[in-house]
Amino acid sequence: MFRKSLTITTLCLLLCQCSQLQSDCEALRVREAEIATEAPGDYFVGRRYYVPYTRFWGYMREPGKSWRTAGLVMMDESLCRTPDRGIEPPAAGAVYGTDNNAEYIVKGSYTGTKAYDPSTNQILPVFRPTSFELRNAKPGFLFVPSEEYEEERVTLRPAIMPTEQQCAQYR
């Protein structure tokens, strides 16, 4: 009896995972098609990714390129302050990070230098923005629709996206 229950439970979990993978792949295919229509140009697409006590700003990618190619960046605010720059937690009245997941058109360039984020133990490229234009305040998922954002740690990375080979079976 126990063996039969275990087999049924395992089968149900596998079917749920396959269904979730198929759903994620379909949503990714639609979004990748939208990204492919972006106008080329001298700008980047940035997605704010806020995790308290970290120093990175979020993910950046080139126009027309998948979020698979995106990378976390540190911002050099010497020419332009980032949107939603305010008092940071734990200070009273903190408002910093309220633009989490907002998508921006960002102009500027990579400095060629790297900076250390002690909260995540990562060395990240430094980007010096010259302007930000809000593109979408609520763009939806960043890497996959089934992603789960956790404020306590970095949970969203391009690696959580199913591979193109995994998605090929659902075309």
C-alpha positions as CSV (number, residue, x, y, z in Angstrom):
1,M,0.0,0.0,0.0
2,F,2.8,2.4,1.0
3,R,4.7,1.6,-2.2
4,K,1.6,2.3,-4.3
5,S,1.0,5.7,-2.6
6,L,4.6,6.7,-3.1
7,T,4.4,5.8,-6.8
8,I,1.3,7.8,-7.3
9,T,2.7,10.8,-5.4
10,T,5.9,10.7,-7.4
11,L,4.0,10.5,-10.7
12,C,1.8,13.5,-9.7
13,L,4.9,15.5,-8.8
14,L,6.5,14.7,-12.2
15,L,3.4,15.6,-14.1
16,C,3.1,18.9,-12.2
17,Q,6.7,19.7,-13.0
18,C,6.2,18.9,-16.7
19,S,3.1,21.0,-16.8
20,Q,5.0,23.9,-15.1
21,L,7.9,23.6,-17.5
22,Q,5.6,23.6,-20.5
23,S,3.8,26.7,-19.2
24,D,7.1,28.5,-18.5
25,C,8.4,27.6,-22.0
26,E,5.3,28.9,-23.7
27,A,5.5,32.2,-21.8
28,L,9.2,32.5,-22.6
29,R,8.6,31.9,-26.3
30,V,6.0,34.8,-26.4
31,R,8.3,37.1,-24.5
32,E,11.4,36.2,-26.6
33,A,9.4,37.1,-29.7
34,E,8.5,40.5,-28.2
35,I,12.1,41.1,-27.3
36,A,13.2,40.2,-30.8
37,T,11.1,43.2,-32.1
38,E,13.0,45.8,-29.9
39,A,14.6,48.6,-31.9
40,P,18.4,48.4,-31.9
41,G,20.1,51.4,-30.4
42,D,22.5,52.9,-28.0
43,Y,20.6,51.9,-24.8
44,F,20.1,49.0,-22.4
45,V,17.1,47.4,-20.9
46,G,17.3,47.3,-17.1
47,R,15.2,45.5,-14.6
48,R,15.4,46.7,-11.0
49,Y,16.0,43.9,-8.7
50,Y,15.9,44.9,-5.0
51,V,17.1,42.7,-2.2
52,P,17.7,44.6,1.1
53,Y,21.2,45.2,2.2
54,T,22.7,44.4,-1.2
55,R,24.6,47.0,-3.3
56,F,23.7,45.8,-6.8
57,W,21.0,47.7,-8.8
58,G,19.5,45.0,-10.9
59,Y,19.8,43.2,-14.3
60,M,20.9,44.8,-17.6
61,R,20.7,43.4,-21.1
62,E,21.2,44.8,-24.6
63,P,18.1,45.5,-26.7
64,G,16.9,42.6,-28.7
65,K,18.8,40.1,-26.5
66,S,17.2,37.6,-24.2
67,W,17.1,37.9,-20.4
68,R,19.3,34.8,-20.6
69,T,22.2,37.2,-21.4
70,A,21.4,39.7,-18.6
71,G,23.8,40.3,-15.7
72,L,23.6,42.0,-12.4
73,V,25.3,45.4,-12.2
74,M,26.5,47.9,-9.7
75,M,25.6,51.5,-10.6
76,D,28.1,54.4,-10.6
77,E,25.8,57.4,-9.9
78,S,28.3,60.1,-10.6
79,L,26.5,61.3,-13.7
80,C,22.9,60.3,-12.9
81,R,21.1,59.0,-9.8
82,T,19.1,55.8,-10.1
83,P,15.3,56.1,-10.0
84,D,13.8,55.7,-6.5
85,R,17.1,56.8,-4.9
86,G,16.1,57.6,-1.3
87,I,16.7,56.8,2.3
88,E,17.8,53.2,2.6
89,P,16.6,50.7,5.3
90,P,17.0,50.4,8.2
91,A,16.7,54.2,8.6
92,A,13.3,55.6,9.6
93,G,11.3,56.7,6.6
94,A,13.2,54.5,4.2
95,V,11.7,54.4,0.7
96,Y,14.5,52.9,-1.3
97,G,13.7,49.9,-3.5
98,T,10.0,50.5,-4.1
99,D,10.6,50.2,-7.8
100,N,11.5,46.5,-7.5
101,N,10.9,44.7,-10.8
102,A,10.3,47.9,-12.8
103,E,11.8,47.9,-16.3
104,Y,13.7,50.8,-17.6
105,I,15.4,52.0,-20.8
106,V,18.8,52.9,-19.5
107,K,21.4,55.0,-21.4
108,G,25.0,55.0,-20.4
109,S,27.9,52.6,-20.5
110,Y,29.9,50.0,-18.6
111,T,33.0,51.6,-17.0
112,G,35.2,48.5,-17.5
113,T,35.6,48.2,-13.7
114,K,34.1,45.8,-11.2
115,A,32.9,46.3,-7.7
116,Y,32.4,44.0,-4.8
117,D,28.9,43.4,-3.2
118,P,29.7,42.1,0.3
119,S,26.1,41.0,1.0
120,T,26.2,38.5,-1.9
121,N,29.9,37.9,-2.2
122,Q,29.9,38.8,-5.9
123,I,32.2,40.9,-8.0
124,L,30.0,42.7,-10.5
125,P,30.5,45.0,-13.5
126,V,30.0,48.7,-12.9
127,F,27.5,50.6,-15.2
128,R,27.5,54.5,-15.4
129,P,24.0,55.6,-16.4
130,T,23.3,58.9,-18.0
131,S,19.5,58.5,-18.0
132,F,16.6,56.3,-17.0
133,E,13.2,56.1,-18.7
134,L,10.5,54.0,-17.1
135,R,9.4,51.5,-19.7
136,N,7.0,49.4,-17.6
137,A,6.2,49.6,-13.9
138,K,4.8,46.1,-13.8
139,P,6.4,44.0,-16.5
140,G,5.7,40.6,-15.0
141,F,8.2,37.9,-14.5
142,L,11.9,38.4,-15.0
143,F,13.2,35.0,-15.9
144,V,10.3,32.5,-15.7
145,P,6.6,32.9,-14.7
146,S,7.1,30.3,-12.0
147,E,9.9,32.3,-10.3
148,E,9.6,33.1,-6.6
149,Y,11.0,36.3,-5.4
150,E,12.4,36.2,-1.9
151,E,13.4,39.5,-0.3
152,E,15.9,37.9,2.1
153,R,18.3,36.6,-0.6
154,V,19.1,36.6,-4.3
155,T,16.7,34.0,-5.8
156,L,16.3,35.3,-9.4
157,R,19.1,34.5,-11.8
158,P,19.1,33.7,-15.5
159,A,20.0,30.1,-14.6
160,I,16.5,29.5,-13.4
161,M,15.3,29.7,-17.0
162,P,14.7,26.4,-18.7
163,T,17.2,25.8,-21.5
164,E,16.3,26.1,-25.1
165,Q,16.7,22.4,-25.4
166,Q,14.2,21.8,-22.6
167,C,11.7,24.1,-24.3
168,A,12.2,22.6,-27.7
169,Q,10.1,19.6,-26.8
170,Y,7.0,21.9,-26.5
171,R,7.2,23.6,-29.9
